[in-house]
Amino acid sequence: MTSFALHLQYNDPMKTATLPPIRVAPDLRLELEGVLEQGESLSQFVESAVRATVTKRKTQAEFIRRGIAAIESTQRDGGGIPAEQVIAKLEAKLAVARQVKAKRGG
């Protein structure tokens, strides 16, 4: 076998890999089988769930990364509103809302 053929054999992006088998309680397996779509296999369901979770976690990580970058940028630029000031404004709004509620008899 040539070096190129070996390279293709071990680096072909079309090859698939298996996920490790997992043990689940029999009642969960029955519940899972009960929600499969018409013609959907258990393997397809698991793959779909794994893909969705990977996407969700990537999205969450990117959201957190952008949030941290925004915080660092605000701190670096000296902008933003101090937390104590925001809390004071919220507490003032809450006090007004409580007064309005008390006047209405609530």
N, CA, C and O of each residue as an XYZ file, in Angstrom:
424
protein
N       0.852     -1.176      0.000
C       0.000      0.000      0.000
C       0.901      1.243      0.000
O       1.870      1.311      0.755
N       0.581      2.200     -0.832
C       1.405      3.408     -0.918
C       1.162      4.302      0.280
O       0.184      4.145      1.010
N       2.076      5.247      0.467
C       1.933      6.194      1.566
C       0.648      7.004      1.411
O      -0.049      7.278      2.388
N       0.343      7.386      0.159
C      -0.879      8.157     -0.095
C      -2.121      7.355      0.272
O      -3.058      7.883      0.870
N      -2.120      6.068     -0.094
C      -3.263      5.207      0.216
C      -3.416      5.046      1.727
O      -4.534      5.065      2.242
N      -2.312      4.889      2.432
C      -2.385      4.792      3.885
C      -2.929      6.080      4.494
O      -3.725      6.055      5.432
N      -2.483      7.203      3.940
C      -2.962      8.497      4.414
C      -4.481      8.579      4.255
O      -5.190      8.988      5.175
N      -4.972      8.184      3.077
C      -6.417      8.208      2.846
C      -7.150      7.249      3.769
O      -8.231      7.556      4.272
N      -6.563      6.105      3.982
C      -7.200      5.088      4.808
C      -7.414      5.603      6.233
O      -8.451      5.327      6.835
N      -6.459      6.340      6.774
C      -6.552      6.774      8.163
C      -7.030      8.212      8.342
O      -7.306      8.629      9.467
N      -7.131      8.961      7.278
C      -7.518     10.365      7.401
C      -8.709     10.736      6.535
O      -8.979     11.920      6.337
N      -9.417      9.763      6.024
C     -10.572     10.026      5.167
C     -11.676     10.680      5.993
O     -12.168     10.077      6.946
N     -12.075     11.916      5.639
C     -13.105     12.594      6.422
C     -14.470     11.924      6.317
O     -15.358     12.237      7.110
N     -14.666     11.029      5.384
C     -15.955     10.375      5.222
C     -16.128      9.175      6.162
O     -17.235      8.658      6.309
N     -15.057      8.741      6.785
C     -15.170      7.607      7.695
C     -15.982      8.021      8.913
O     -15.980      9.181      9.324
N     -16.660      7.058      9.467
C     -17.437      7.336     10.667
C     -16.761      6.718     11.869
O     -15.899      5.848     11.740
N     -17.155      7.170     13.020
C     -16.664      6.620     14.273
C     -17.873      6.259     15.119
O     -18.976      6.744     14.868
N     -17.678      5.432     16.093
C     -18.788      5.052     16.956
C     -18.672      5.766     18.285
O     -17.575      6.071     18.754
N     -19.817      6.025     18.881
C     -19.856      6.569     20.227
C     -19.867      5.386     21.183
O     -20.325      4.301     20.825
N     -19.374      5.584     22.377
C     -19.379      4.467     23.320
C     -20.811      4.077     23.682
O     -21.681      4.939     23.807
N     -21.048      2.795     23.848
C     -22.385      2.378     24.270
C     -22.652      2.860     25.691
O     -21.734      2.958     26.505
N     -23.887      3.153     25.974
C     -24.234      3.614     27.318
C     -25.332      2.719     27.882
O     -26.177      2.204     27.149
N     -25.300      2.551     29.161
C     -26.328      1.764     29.834
C     -27.384      2.729     30.359
O     -27.071      3.771     30.935
N     -28.633      2.358     30.148
C     -29.746      3.151     30.665
C     -30.730      2.208     31.334
O     -30.748      1.008     31.060
N     -31.535      2.762     32.202
C     -32.561      1.974     32.865
C     -33.584      1.515     31.825
O     -33.850      2.233     30.861
N     -34.150      0.341     32.012
C     -35.126     -0.176     31.048
C     -36.307      0.768     30.809
O     -36.804      0.873     29.687
N     -36.754      1.454     31.864
C     -37.887      2.369     31.678
C     -37.510      3.557     30.799
O     -38.342      4.038     30.030
N     -36.267      4.040     30.897
C     -35.827      5.126     30.016
C     -35.766      4.649     28.574
O     -36.172      5.367     27.660
N     -35.264      3.451     28.369
C     -35.197      2.903     27.007
C     -36.601      2.796     26.410
O     -36.803      3.148     25.248
N     -37.569      2.318     27.188
C     -38.948      2.220     26.696
C     -39.511      3.601     26.377
O     -40.175      3.790     25.358
N     -39.240      4.554     27.250
C     -39.702      5.926     27.021
C     -39.078      6.496     25.747
O     -39.758      7.144     24.951
N     -37.798      6.254     25.567
C     -37.086      6.715     24.377
C     -37.668      6.095     23.124
O     -37.929      6.793     22.144
N     -37.872      4.793     23.149
C     -38.438      4.121     21.980
C     -39.840      4.637     21.665
O     -40.272      4.611     20.513
N     -40.546      5.104     22.690
C     -41.891      5.636     22.494
C     -41.930      6.993     21.807
O     -42.972      7.395     21.291
N     -40.811      7.699     21.795
C     -40.800      9.028     21.164
C     -40.068      9.048     19.830
O     -39.938     10.105     19.213
N     -39.595      7.908     19.384
C     -38.924      7.866     18.086
C     -39.911      8.220     16.977
O     -41.078      7.831     17.020
N     -39.429      8.956     15.995
C     -40.249      9.309     14.834
C     -40.411      8.075     13.944
O     -39.667      7.102     14.072
N     -41.380      8.130     13.054
C     -41.615      7.034     12.118
C     -40.339      6.749     11.328
O     -39.810      7.641     10.666
N     -39.850      5.530     11.391
C     -38.660      5.137     10.642
C     -37.340      5.548     11.270
O     -36.280      5.238     10.727
N     -37.381      6.237     12.397
C     -36.153      6.688     13.058
C     -35.604      5.561     13.932
O     -36.346      4.908     14.666
N     -34.314      5.350     13.840
C     -33.686      4.326     14.665
C     -33.187      4.950     15.964
O     -33.050      6.167     16.085
N     -32.926      4.085     16.916
C     -32.364      4.542     18.179
C     -31.017      5.221     17.947
O     -30.715      6.238     18.572
N     -30.214      4.661     17.052
C     -28.908      5.257     16.728
C     -29.070      6.649     16.132
O     -28.313      7.556     16.479
N     -30.040      6.836     15.246
C     -30.273      8.155     14.647
C     -30.694      9.156     15.714
O     -30.255     10.306     15.712
N     -31.552      8.704     16.627
C     -32.003      9.577     17.704
C     -30.827     10.019     18.565
O     -30.686     11.200     18.885
N     -29.978      9.052     18.941
C     -28.824      9.367     19.790
C     -27.880     10.323     19.070
O     -27.387     11.280     19.667
N     -27.628     10.066     17.791
C     -26.748     10.955     17.033
C     -27.323     12.366     16.978
O     -26.598     13.347     17.143
N     -28.612     12.461     16.748
C     -29.272     13.768     16.691
C     -29.162     14.488     18.031
O     -28.888     15.687     18.076
N     -29.374     13.763     19.111
C     -29.281     14.362     20.443
C     -27.863     14.836     20.738
O     -27.662     15.908     21.309
N     -26.885     14.029     20.344
C     -25.486     14.410     20.566
C     -25.150     15.656     19.756
O     -24.524     16.584     20.269
N     -25.565     15.678     18.487
C     -25.297     16.860     17.648
C     -25.935     18.116     18.243
O     -25.310     19.176     18.282
N     -27.178     17.993     18.704
C     -27.877     19.145     19.280
C     -27.159     19.642     20.541
O     -27.032     20.848     20.753
N     -26.699     18.717     21.364
C     -25.996     19.099     22.586
C     -24.657     19.752     22.282
O     -24.275     20.721     22.937
N     -23.946     19.231     21.298
C     -22.664     19.830     20.897
C     -22.903     21.263     20.414
O     -22.182     22.182     20.802
N     -23.914     21.445     19.570
C     -24.243     22.790     19.065
C     -24.606     23.721     20.209
O     -24.143     24.861     20.252
N     -25.431     23.246     21.139
C     -25.846     24.063     22.277
C     -24.644     24.483     23.118
O     -24.529     25.643     23.515
N     -23.759     23.544     23.385
C     -22.594     23.868     24.215
C     -21.642     24.828     23.512
O     -21.055     25.699     24.154
N     -21.484     24.678     22.202
C     -20.653     25.623     21.450
C     -21.267     27.016     21.506
O     -20.560     28.008     21.688
N     -22.583     27.085     21.348
C     -23.282     28.366     21.394
C     -23.128     29.011     22.766
O     -22.860     30.208     22.868
N     -23.297     28.210     23.823
C     -23.129     28.733     25.184
C     -21.706     29.243     25.410
O     -21.507     30.312     25.988
N     -20.724     28.476     24.952
C     -19.330     28.878     25.137
C     -19.051     30.189     24.398
O     -18.358     31.061     24.923
N     -19.583     30.330     23.194
C     -19.388     31.562     22.428
C     -20.084     32.737     23.111
O     -19.542     33.842     23.146
N     -21.278     32.507     23.651
C     -22.005     33.554     24.373
C     -21.190     34.029     25.575
O     -21.055     35.230     25.807
N     -20.657     33.089     26.326
C     -19.850     33.434     27.499
C     -18.580     34.162     27.074
O     -18.183     35.142     27.705
N     -17.943     33.687     26.010
C     -16.723     34.334     25.521
C     -16.999     35.781     25.147
O     -16.234     36.678     25.503
N     -18.115     36.012     24.414
C     -18.451     37.384     24.010
C     -18.795     38.245     25.224
O     -18.439     39.422     25.274
N     -19.484     37.659     26.200
C     -19.832     38.409     27.410
C     -18.602     38.835     28.182
O     -18.499     39.980     28.622
N     -17.675     37.917     28.344
C     -16.426     38.240     29.050
C     -15.642     39.301     28.293
O     -15.084     40.216     28.897
N     -15.601     39.178     26.976
C     -14.895     40.182     26.159
C     -15.549     41.550     26.316
O     -14.852     42.563     26.384
N     -16.872     41.592     26.375
C     -17.582     42.870     26.543
C     -17.286     43.473     27.913
O     -17.064     44.678     28.035
N     -17.283     42.631     28.937
C     -16.966     43.119     30.285
C     -15.549     43.680     30.321
O     -15.317     44.770     30.845
N     -14.607     42.930     29.761
C     -13.216     43.389     29.755
C     -13.064     44.684     28.977
O     -12.308     45.567     29.381
N     -13.776     44.804     27.864
C     -13.711     46.027     27.061
C     -14.271     47.213     27.837
O     -13.697     48.302     27.820
N     -15.388     46.997     28.514
C     -16.005     48.068     29.309
C     -15.080     48.500     30.436
O     -14.921     49.693     30.695
N     -14.471     47.528     31.104
C     -13.544     47.855     32.186
C     -12.314     48.580     31.659
O     -11.834     49.529     32.279
N     -11.810     48.139     30.526
C     -10.622     48.747     29.929
C     -10.904     50.194     29.512
O     -10.056     51.073     29.671
N     -12.111     50.428     28.974
C     -12.466     51.766     28.501
C     -12.979     52.665     29.620
O     -13.180     53.862     29.414
N     -13.190     52.093     30.801
C     -13.657     52.890     31.931
C     -15.127     53.240     31.843
O     -15.584     54.158     32.524
N     -15.876     52.527     31.018
C     -17.303     52.812     30.881
C     -18.126     51.951     31.817
O     -17.611     51.306     32.730
N     -19.403     51.964     31.561
C     -20.304     51.147     32.362
C     -20.835     51.893     33.557
O     -20.408     53.005     33.869
N     -21.778     51.252     34.217
C     -22.403     51.823     35.407
C     -22.061     50.913     36.575
O     -22.225     49.698     36.472
N     -21.592     51.468     37.673
C     -21.255     50.642     38.833
C     -22.477     49.845     39.313
O     -23.605     50.338     39.282
N     -22.234     48.622     39.751
C     -23.317     47.738     40.198
C     -24.130     48.384     41.323
O     -25.353     48.241     41.357
N     -23.477     49.082     42.229
C     -24.181     49.713     43.350
C     -25.210     50.721     42.855
O     -26.292     50.848     43.427
N     -24.865     51.433     41.793
C     -25.775     52.431     41.228
C     -26.977     51.741     40.576
O     -28.111     52.195     40.729
N     -26.734     50.658     39.860
C     -27.828     49.913     39.226
C     -28.753     49.344     40.284
O     -29.974     49.429     40.153
N     -28.184     48.762     41.331
C     -28.996     48.177     42.400
C     -29.814     49.255     43.105
O     -30.979     49.035     43.434
N     -29.212     50.410     43.337
C     -29.939     51.510     43.989
C     -31.134     51.939     43.148
O     -32.210     52.186     43.693
N     -30.966     52.034     41.834
C     -32.077     52.407     40.953
C     -33.177     51.347     40.981
O     -34.361     51.681     41.012
N     -32.794     50.093     40.969
C     -33.779     49.014     41.015
C     -34.536     49.007     42.343
O     -35.747     48.789     42.378
N     -33.813     49.247     43.424
C     -34.471     49.298     44.735
C     -35.435     50.469     44.818
O     -36.491     50.355     45.439
N     -35.092     51.584     44.208
C     -35.988     52.738     44.191
C     -37.257     52.413     43.397
O     -38.359     52.763     43.820
N     -37.109     51.753     42.259
C     -38.269     51.352     41.459
C     -39.151     50.376     42.232
O     -40.378     50.461     42.172
N     -38.533     49.462     42.947
C     -39.274     48.493     43.743
C     -40.047     49.201     44.849
O     -41.200     48.859     45.111
N     -39.434     50.175     45.493
C     -40.106     50.926     46.560
C     -41.324     51.661     46.008
O     -42.381     51.671     46.639
N     -41.183     52.277     44.833
C     -42.314     52.974     44.207
C     -43.424     51.986     43.878
O     -44.597     52.268     44.124
N     -43.067     50.831     43.324
C     -44.065     49.824     42.972
C     -44.806     49.333     44.208
O     -46.015     49.106     44.163
N     -44.089     49.169     45.300
C     -44.742     48.736     46.569
C     -45.692     49.807     47.078
O     -46.768     49.485     47.582
N     -45.309     51.091     46.955
C     -46.182     52.185     47.388
C     -47.448     52.223     46.553
O     -48.543     52.399     47.087
N     -47.305     52.058     45.246
C     -48.470     52.065     44.350
C     -49.393     50.895     44.700
O     -50.613     51.055     44.745
N     -48.827     49.760     44.939
C     -49.620     48.576     45.290
C     -50.346     48.802     46.608
O     -51.515     48.441     46.738
N     -49.663     49.398     47.596
C     -50.271     49.647     48.908
C     -51.425     50.646     48.778
O     -52.439     50.496     49.459
N     -51.292     51.649     47.927
C     -52.351     52.643     47.734
C     -53.572     52.027     47.070
O     -54.699     52.466     47.303
N     -53.350     51.001     46.235
C     -54.456     50.327     45.547
C     -55.150     49.314     46.459
O     -56.174     48.726     46.110
N     -54.560     49.135     47.625
C     -55.153     48.195     48.566
C     -54.705     46.767     48.357
O     -55.365     45.834     48.813
N     -53.581     46.585     47.667
C     -53.120     45.230     47.368
C     -52.109     44.784     48.273
O     -51.621     43.661     48.148
